[in-house]
Amino acid sequence: MEKSSYIVGIHQSGPIASAVILKDGKLVAGSPEERFTRVKQDKAFPHKALDFCLDYCKISPENVDIFAIGWNAGENVAMKYRGGFSDWMRYPGEWLASVPNHLLPLFERGVKQANSSFDFDNGNKTNIIFVDHHACHAQAAYQISGFEECALMVTDGWSEQKVTSWIYAKNDKLETIRTKFFPESVGCLYAALTDFLGYRPFADEWKVMGMAAYGNKKVFAPQMSKLVRILKDGDYELDLSYFGFYNFDQPKSYSEKMEKLFGSARKPNEQLLKKHYDIAAAGQEMFERVMENNLAFLSRQTGSKNLVLSGGTAMNCLFNGSVVQKTDFSRCSIGFAPDDSGNSIGAAFSAALQSGIKVQAPGQTAAIGKEYSSEKIGELLEKYKIKSRRLKNRAAEAADLLARNKVIGWFQGRSEFGQRALGHRSIFASPKNKEMKDKLNSMVKYREAYRPFAPMIPFERLSEYFETRDSDQVRYMEKAFKFREQAIKKVPAVVHQDGTGRLQTVSRNEEPLLRELLDEFEERAGVPVLLNTSFNLNGEPIVNSPEDALKTFFTSGIEALFIEDYLIEK
């Protein structure tokens, strides 16, 4: 019997550290570290996520062929940007970086990839490779897309040096057409506006995106145009005098000059004014203009009709949903973790391809996390003396409660990888009651009232409810589309202020239980749509274990909990 190959991917160079494992080129398990530690956006080394991956495959670290890290440290040490680092060690292990830091600057070209190999006394050998950050973003998104050839753009805050990469991909080969370097970062532009509006940069950008629907983009358009200049050749240029993100020794992402331009910055927890919504709207509009200009260049250079987006900016579902309408691309694919957490996946894919292993990833499910059996859950409920009822048809029972405007927690199967709950660790409610959004925000999610909730819909019903030329599945809640006028009155709780919905399509083959739930709900309520939001309270990671689900259930306004085939009601 041929020995299986195992490759572990690790992201540890920023928020939402994560680990995944490939078995013979297939992504079989993975998780962000935060799901286990319960620390939101945990950036510590993903020890618990790694333990889960190894345990899932029933192997030890000695069985792993390659550990692939989603950051090319070799590129950093080759720059020799901190002189004293190489001469005064904090501990002896830093010699591993000190020697390259002295030698690599002597070479003319940058370090494409760094490798380490360790031989142990017992004869074992471990290989560690450090993969370019943008290459990880690109490879993860490309492999999951299923496209043989495509244009691909990676845009984020920053990597080792790059901030935007224009790429052409074909037959597993990635060809970089053009690269833009830090600090000319459109991702940092959005982060600075997030900071200016009183939220956490590189964490709360989706809040600004949600605010944009309530603002008038024209009010601050003249001021916004001073921050960034859009160039004719498909490029852009920031006026860095308005920013501070590139100075890592100062706390603000914006400068005093930006405050003179827009007025005083909003303090955290300060009341939101119309001005703040208008700035958010103008910022979203400028971001979209920059991205469209970048993509126009990429389209001209590649001639491809297929587009793949990755990097932190690909979390902007509002822009993602408009790409096919606003560019010459016919199809647009975004994976379930285009942010940095997904770079553990990209690193593992890159290592597999370098080793001659075929990656098996098109249409990859995000449900690669921890799963708990009904037997284990039953034992837990008995231990805590929690009254429950075991169900024969959980979809029908859930649909009954949802049709009666009850809010339910839904804990089924393996947890999802990424920042979106896709029906395995979700909170569901009826979209028909227009008061449901306020009820969820105030009684369950404890978050800002302006933030929207996502519609879940059968794939075959997409064009019935949404205006779009994008005919692909929206598996990962990665795009927002405009609702059709006649559909808005049917599902008001999932319609955002601008008439859009950040949706998830459901296929019967891929998600049979979710599809059954949608069918049962339509039978009772007359619409094939459910309101879906992540199973967590504001400021906490999405629930991972049955204990997490029970804690959230009993400390929120959720009225019923479906945990595998058990039902708990208040």
N, C-alpha and C positions, 0 to 999 in steps of 0.2 A: 504494500500500500504506500503510495507516494505521500511524502510529508507535506503538510499544509504550510503555506507561508503566512506570516503574521507581520503586519506593519502597524505601528502605533503612531498616530498624529497628535501633536500637542500644540496648543496655543497658550502662551504664558506672557506675552509681551504687551499686555494691556487688559482693560476690563473684560469680564466674562471669559475667564480662562476656561479651557475645555480640553477634553481628550476623546479620541475615537480609535477604533481598531478595524483594520481590514483583514479579512481572511480570504486568501486566494483572490485578492482584487475586489472583493465585495465588502461594502461598508455594512458591518453587522451590529455594531454597538457604539454608543458615544453619548456624551453628556457634558453640558457646562458644569463647572465646579459648584456654582451657586446653588444648584438643585439639591446638593447633598449638604453643603455647609449652611444653607439658608441665609447667606450673606449676599444681598442684591449686587449683581455685577461683580462678583468676587474675582479678583485678579491674582490671587495667590496661585502657586504652582498646583495644578489639578491632581493632587494625590488621590482624592476620593473618586474622582471621575476615572482616573487610570485604574484604580483597584476594581471598579465596576467593570471596565472593559476586559481586564484580564480574567476576572471571575466569570464573566459571561462566556468567554471562550474556554474556560477551565484550563488556563495555562499560567505559567509563572513568567516573570520578566526574562528569564533565560531562554524562553521559547520565541521571543520576539526577534525577528530578523533585523528590523530597522526601527529606530525611533526618529521620526521626522518632526522637526520643530519649525513652526511657521514664522520664522524671522531669521534673516541671514546676518548673524552677528559678525561674520567675516567682513562684510561691507562696512560695518561700524568701526571695527578695530583698524581697518585699512586707512581710515581717515585720520587717525591719530589726533582727535580733536580735544583730548584732555591730557596734556603733557605729563602731569604727575602720576597719572594712573599707572603707567608702565614701570615706574620706579619705586613706588611705595605701596607694597601689597598689604591689604587688610588681612589676608590669610593665604597660606601657600598655594591653594588651588588656583589663585589668580595668575600664576605663571602660565596657565593654559591660554590665557588671553594676552598676557604681557609680551610674550615672545612674538606672536603674530603682529601685535601692535607696533613693534619695532621693525619687523621685516617687511610687512606687506606694503607700507607706504613707499618702499623702494621700487615697487613695480609700477608700470605705467597704467595698467588697466584695472578696473574695479574687480572685486571678488564676486564672481557669479554665484558661487555656492561654497559653504564651509562644511567640512566633514571632520568627525572625530571618531577614532576607533580605540577601544579599550580591551586589552587582553587580561584575563583573570588567571589566578593561580590554578584554578581547577580545569583550565583548558577552554573555558567559555570565552566568547568574543561578542562584544556589543558595538554596533555601529550607530552613530548619531549623525544625522545630517541636518543642516540649517538651511531652509529653503527661503528664497526671496519672498517677501511679504506679498507683493503684487502678483507674483507667479502663483502663490497659494490661492489668493482671491480668484484669479482667472481660471485656474485648473479646476477648482471646486465647482464654479458656476458652469464652465464649459462641459464638464463630464456629466453633470446632472441634467443639462439642457437636452441632451440627446442629439444635438445638431452635429452633423459631420463637418460642416464648415459654417463659419459665422464671423461677423464682426464682433469685437468684444472690447468693452471699455471698463476699466477699473478706476474708480474715483473715491478718495477717502481723505481723512485728515492729514495723515502722513504715514510713511513707512520708514525703511532705513534712510531713504532719501526721496523717493518718488511720491507724488500726490495724484497724478493722473497718468494712465497708460492707455494708449490707443493700440489695439492688437488685432491681428487677423489669425484665426484658428482654423486648422483643417487637418483631419486625420491625426489627431492627438498632438499636432505640432503648433506651438504658439509663436508667432512672429510679431515682435514689437515694432510698430510703425513710427511712433513718436512717444516721448516721455516728458513729463513736466515735473519739476523738482520743488521741494519745500524751500521757502514758505509760500509759494504761489498756489495756495490750496483753496479750492472752492468749498471743500469739506470744512475747513477751518473758518471760512467766511460764515457758513451757516452756524457753526459752533459759537462764534463770537456774537452773533445776533441772539442766540439762545442764552448766552451769558448776560448780554445786555438787557434781555427781557426778564431776568431774575431767575432763570433756571440753570441747571447744571450743564455746562458744555460737554460734549461727547457722551451725553447720557439722556438728555431730555429733549432732543431735537424734534421728536414726534409731537411734543406738546406745541411747539411753535407751528408745525405743519397743521395741527388741528385748529390753532388760533386763526390761521390765515383765512379760513372760510368766513370769519366774522368781521374781517377788515376790508378797507378800501385800498387796493394796491396802488391807486393813483396818488394818494395823499403824500406819501413819502418816496414816490418814484424818483423825483429829481435828486434827493439826497442819496438814495440807494445807488444811483448811477455814478456817484463820486467814488464809491467803494471799489468798483471793479469796472474795467474797460474790456468790452468784448471786441476781439480782433477779427479781421476779415478772413484770416487763414485758418479759422476754426480753433483759435486759441483764446486765452483770456489773460488779464494782468490785474493784480490787486494793487491798490494804493495802500502800501503797508503802513503809512503814517497813521491810519485809522485803527490799527490793530496792535495787539500785544501778545497774541498767542505764540509767536515765535521766540519770545523771551521767556524761557522756562523758569526764570528766577523771580518773576513777578506774577501776582495772583489773577489779574484780569486778562481776558482774551481780547479786550478792546482798549483803546487809548482815550485820553481826555479829549482828543480831537473828535472822536465819534460822539462823545457827549455834547460837544458844542454843535455838532451837526444835527443830532436828533433830539437834544434835550437830555435831562438827567436820566440815567439808567434806572430801571426798576429794581428795587431791592427784593430779595426772596420773601415771599409771603405778603408782599405789599399788594394792595388792591389793583386789579387789572382795569385799565382805562381804555377808552376807545383808541387812544394813541398807540397803545401797545398792540392791539389787534391790527391796526393799520400798518405798523412797522413789520409785523409778521407777514402780512399779505404782500407787502412790497418785497420783503426778503425772499419769500417763496417764488414770486414772479421773477426776480433777478436770478435766482438759482436755476430756474427752469430755462431761462434765456441762455445762460452760460452752457448748460448741458445740451440744449438743442443745437447750439453752435458747434460744440465739440462733436456731436453725433453727425452733423452735416458733413464735417471734414472726414470722419471715419467712413461714412457712407460713400463719399466720393473716392476715397483711397482704396476701398475694398470691393465695392460693387455688390456686396452681399445684401440679401434681403432678410437674413437672419441676424438678430442682435442678441447679445448676452450682456447684462449689466452686473457688476459686482463692486465690492467695497462698501463702506459705511453709507455712502449717499444712496445706494440702491435700496435702502430701507425707506426711502421717500416714496411711498406707494402712490401719492397723488401725482407725482411726475411719471412714475412707472406706467400708470394707467393711460397716460396721454401720448406715450411714445409713438405708437403705431399711427395715431391720428396726425401727429405733428412732424414726422420724419418720413423718409423714403423706405424705411424698414417695414416689412410685412408681418414679421413675428418677433416677439420680444420675450426672452426667458430670463427669469431671476430665480435663484435657488432659495432654499428655506433659511439659510444663514449667510447672507452676503456680507454681514458685518464681520468684525475680527474673530468672533467666536467660531466662525466657519473655517478659519484658516488651519485648524487642526485637520479638517477634512481635506483641504487643498494640499497641505503638506504631505499627508498620507498618499493621496492620489499621485502627486509628483514623484514620490519615492517609488511607488509601484511601477509607474511607467519607466522610470530610469532603470529599474531592475528587470525590465522586459515582461512585466505582469500586466495583463489586460484588465483595465478597470471596468467593473460592471455597475454603472450608475444611472443610466437614463431613467428619468421619472422616479428617482430615489425617494422613498418615503422618509419623512422627518421623524417617524416613530421608531427611534432606535435606542430609546432609553430604558429605564427600569420598569419591570412588570411584576405584578403581585398576583398570585393565584387566589381563587375564591376561598380555598381552604385556609390560606394564611390570613385572609381578611376575616373570615368567620372566627378564627381563633382570637384575633385581635379584638373583635367586637365583644366576644364572650369575656375576654380578660378585663375590658373596661366596663362591662355590664351595660352596654349600649343596646337599646331596643331596636331591632331591625326586622325586616321581612325579606325572605328570599324569593326571587321573582322567576317566573317562567318566561315572561316576555317583557324585558326591560324597556324596549322601544315603545311598546303600546302604553305601558304604565307611565313612562315619562311624557309621552304625547298627551295623555289625559291631564296631567298636572299643568303642562305648558299651555294647553288650550284654556285652562282655568286661570291663566295669568300668574301662575306660580313661578318663582325663580329656583332653578335647580342646579346643583353641582354635578358634574359628570366626570367620573374617574374610571377610565376604561383602557385596558391594554397597556402598551408601552408608552412611556412619556415621550414628548416631542423634543427634538433638538432645535434650538433657536429661540427667538424672542416672541414667537407667535404660538398661541394655543390653537391647535387644529383639530379639536374634537376628541382628544384623549385626556386632556386635563383642562376642561372648559367649564364655564358657567353659561347656561342656556336660559333664554326667556322668549316669550312671544314678541314678534316685531310689530304686531297689529296695534298695540296700545301705545299711543304717542307719549304717555306719561312714564312708560317703562324706562326710558333713558335716565330721567331724573331719579327714579326710584333706585336704579342700580348704582348710579354715581353717589347718591347720598347714603344708601343703606347697606351697600355691599362693597363697592370699590373704594369709597371714601376719597374721591378724587375730584378734580376740577369739573364743573358742570358742563363746560363747552366740549369736552372730549367725547368723540363718537364711539359707537359700537359696530361690530362687523356683522354683515349678513352672510349666512351659510346657505347655499342653494345647490340643487342638482345641476350638474354640468349641462344637461340637455335643455334646461330652462333659462340659461344665461341670457339669450337674446330676447326672451320674453320680458325680462325685468330691466336689462341694462342696454344702453346705447354704446356699442363698441364694434370696431372692425377686427378686434383681436379675438380670433376664434379658438385660441388655445385654452386649455384648462388653467385655472388660477388656483393651483393646489395649495399654495403656501400663504395665502392672504397677502400677496406681494403687490397687488395693484388695486387702485381705486377707480371705478368706472361711474359714469353718470347714470342715474336711474332714468328709465323712461317715465314720461309725465304720468301715464295712467297707472304706473306701479307705485308711485310715491304714496298715494292715499292708502294703499293696501298694507304697506309695511313702514309706517312713519318712524318707528323707534330706531331703525337702522339707516335712516337717511340723514346725512350730515347737512350742515347749514348751506353748503354749496350744491346740494343735490347729488352728492356722490356717496358711494358705499365702498369700504375696503373689504372686498368679498373673498370668499373661499368657495370654489366649486367642489362638488363631491361626486365621485364616480362609484357606481355600484360595485365594480370589480375591485377597486382599491380600498374602499371603506364601506363594506356591506352593512355594518351596524349603524353607522351614521346615515346612510342612505335609507335604511329601514325607518329610522327615527323621523327623517324628513317626510317620508311617505305617510307614516302614521299621523304626523302632525297636520299635513295637508288634508287628510281625510276628516279630521276633526275641526280644523280652523279655516280651511279653504285657501291657504297659501303654502307653497313649498319652501318657505324661508324661515330660518331661525336666527335669533339674535345670539351671537357667540362672542364671548370675551374670556380672557385668561382666568384660570382658577387661582386667584391670589388676591390678597388685599394690597392696597396702595403701599409701595415701598418694600414689598416682599417679592422673592422669586416665585415663579409658578410652582404649585405644589408638586411634589415628587412622590412621596410615600403616603400610605393610608393615614398615618399619624398627621402628616401635613394637612391632608384633606379634612380630617375630623376637626383639627384645631381651627382651620379657616371656616368651616361650616358652623361651628358653635360660637364663633366670635364675629359673625356677620349676619346680614339679613337673608342669607340663602335659606330657602324654605324646605328643600328636600335634597338629599344626597344619594345619587346612584353610584355605588362603589362596587364595580364588577356587577354581580347579579344580586346584590343586597340593596335594599332601600331603607333609608333612615329619614324620618320626618319629624318636624318640630310640632 
